[in-house]
Each structure stands twice: as structure tokens, then as C-alpha cells.
Amino acid sequence: DLNLRTICQLTDRMGQITAQLKKFARRSAVELQSVALADVIADALFLLGQRIRQEHIQLEQAIEPHLYALCEGNRLEQVLVNLLANAFDAAAAGGASLRRVRIVARSSPEGATVEVHDNGNGIAMEVMPRLFEPFFTTKEQGLGLGLGLAISAGIVRDFGGLLRAGESELGGAAFIVTLRNGPRGAPPHG
């Protein structure tokens, strides 16, 4: 009976991984548009609103207005939801009484950047080179498939952008998405 339950759990997990990989492999042609970053960020935060409230996460935002980037709004939203959810997890694992996550969007010399910071424990130096490898995870067994960052990095790369990680002034990790600037007056993300 225990063996049967274990086999069922493993089969479910294999199904999850396969579904993620199929999504990853089914990357259709990228149609870049000029997207207002404030809108995409607002949509990502809306999807995570319940978790932010339930877990009492102190969310700080510094969003430069009228910032446009070349990407696909829906897929960038996927990336931001993943990065924010990771930041919430990291802040929780950090053990600080106040869980802080900061999202920053600004123009930089490289283009338009979106940064997600947390006050977790940060990223160990030995982990850094493997961070974006498929199936690599620092989460406890069963909590992460280790595909989120690999898929996110792939999506950003499809946009001609870059996803990188570093240290945050909040004490934890920072993930930085850099995209090419888009012309202003673009259609709204929806």
C-alpha cells in the first residue's frame, strides 16, 4: 500500500515535470511588442495579491513611469510571477521577522531593467554558476522542480534580453531582467 502511494506520488511528479518541459519546448515564434512595464508588473502583483496579504509580505515598489520594453507582455508576466514567488520563498526561508520584497523598474544604459530583491539569505557563491540550469534547485525536495529560473532565463533570452542574479541591498538576492527599450505609446498589456 505504501509502495503504491509512493508510485502514485512519483507519477504525479513526473507528470508535473513533463507538463513544464512541454511548455518549455513549445516555444512559438516570438512576437516582440513595445510593452509598458508598469502594466505588466501590476498584473503580476495582482496574481500574487492573495499570497502577499496572507503572508504579510512588505512589498516595496519603485516603478519608473512611461517605461517601455520589447517583449511579450504575457510571457514577461510569467517571468515576474516566478521571480516574485521565489523572492517570497527566499524571504520566508531567511527567517527575518519582516519579509521584504522590492520590485524596481528603471531605464539603465543597457535598456529597461526590472529588478526583484528580497531579504532572504542570498545566493551562495557555489550555487551562482548553476542557478539557471534546468532541474537545479536549492529548495527542499518536493518544493521546487528547478525549472522556473531556467524557463525564465530562456523567455528573457527569446526577447533578446538577459536575466542575471546578484546580491541585494536588502541583504538577500536580486534578480535583474534587462530588456531592450521599446518605443513609447505602445498598446496596453492586457
Residue pairs with C-beta under 8 A, 6 or more apart in sequence:
13 142
16 145
17 145
17 147
20 145
20 147
20 151
21 147
23 151
24 147
24 150
24 151
24 154
27 154
27 158
30 72
30 158
30 159
31 72
32 70
32 71
32 72
32 159
32 160
33 70
33 71
33 72
33 73
33 182
33 186
33 187
34 68
34 69
34 70
34 182
34 183
34 184
34 186
34 187
35 68
35 69
35 70
35 71
35 72
35 73
35 76
35 182
35 186
35 189
36 66
36 67
36 68
36 186
36 188
36 189
37 63
37 67
37 68
37 69
37 105
37 112
37 114
38 63
38 65
38 67
38 105
39 73
39 188
39 189
39 190
40 73
40 76
40 77
40 80
40 189
41 61
41 63
41 80
41 103
41 105
41 114
43 73
43 77
43 189
44 77
44 80
44 81
44 84
45 52
45 59
45 84
45 103
47 77
47 81
48 81
48 84
48 85
48 88
51 57
51 85
51 88
52 59
52 88
55 88
55 92
55 99
56 99
57 88
57 91
57 99
57 100
57 101
58 98
58 99
58 100
58 101
59 101
59 102
59 103
60 100
60 101
60 102
60 103
61 102
61 103
61 104
62 102
62 103
62 104
62 105
62 106
63 103
63 104
63 105
64 105
64 106
64 107
66 184
67 105
67 106
67 107
67 112
68 112
68 181
68 182
68 183
68 184
68 186
69 76
69 111
69 112
69 159
69 161
69 179
69 180
69 181
69 182
70 159
70 160
70 179
70 180
70 181
70 182
71 159
71 161
71 179
71 182
72 159
73 189
73 190
74 189
75 155
75 158
75 159
76 155
76 159
76 177
76 179
77 189
78 152
78 155
79 152
79 155
79 156
79 163
79 177
80 103
80 114
80 116
80 177
82 148
82 149
82 151
82 152
83 116
83 152
83 175
83 177
84 101
84 103
84 116
85 148
86 116
86 148
86 149
86 175
87 101
87 116
87 117
87 118
87 120
87 172
87 173
87 175
88 99
88 101
88 118
89 120
89 139
89 143
90 118
90 120
90 121
90 172
90 173
91 99
91 100
91 101
91 118
91 119
91 120
91 172
92 99
92 120
93 120
93 121
94 118
94 119
94 120
94 121
94 171
94 172
96 119
98 119
99 118
99 119
100 117
100 118
100 119
100 170
101 116
101 117
101 118
101 119
102 115
102 116
102 117
102 118
102 168
102 170
103 114
103 115
103 116
103 117
104 113
104 114
104 115
104 117
105 112
105 113
105 114
105 115
106 112
106 113
107 113
107 181
108 178
110 162
110 178
111 161
111 178
111 179
111 180
111 181
112 178
112 179
112 180
112 181
112 182
113 176
113 177
113 178
113 179
114 176
114 177
114 179
115 174
115 175
115 176
115 177
116 174
116 175
117 168
117 169
117 170
117 172
117 173
117 174
118 168
118 170
118 172
118 173
118 174
119 168
119 170
119 171
119 172
120 171
120 172
120 173
121 172
122 167
122 168
122 171
122 172
122 173
123 131
123 165
123 167
123 173
124 138
127 138
128 165
130 136
131 149
131 165
132 149
132 150
132 153
132 163
133 146
133 150
134 146
134 147
134 150
135 145
135 146
135 147
135 150
136 146
136 150
137 143
137 144
137 145
137 146
138 144
139 146
149 163
152 163
153 163
156 162
156 163
156 177
156 179
157 163
159 179
159 180
160 179
160 180
161 177
161 178
161 179
161 180
162 177
162 178
163 175
163 176
163 177
163 178
164 175
164 176
164 178
165 173
165 174
165 175
165 176
166 173
166 174
166 176
167 173
167 174
168 174
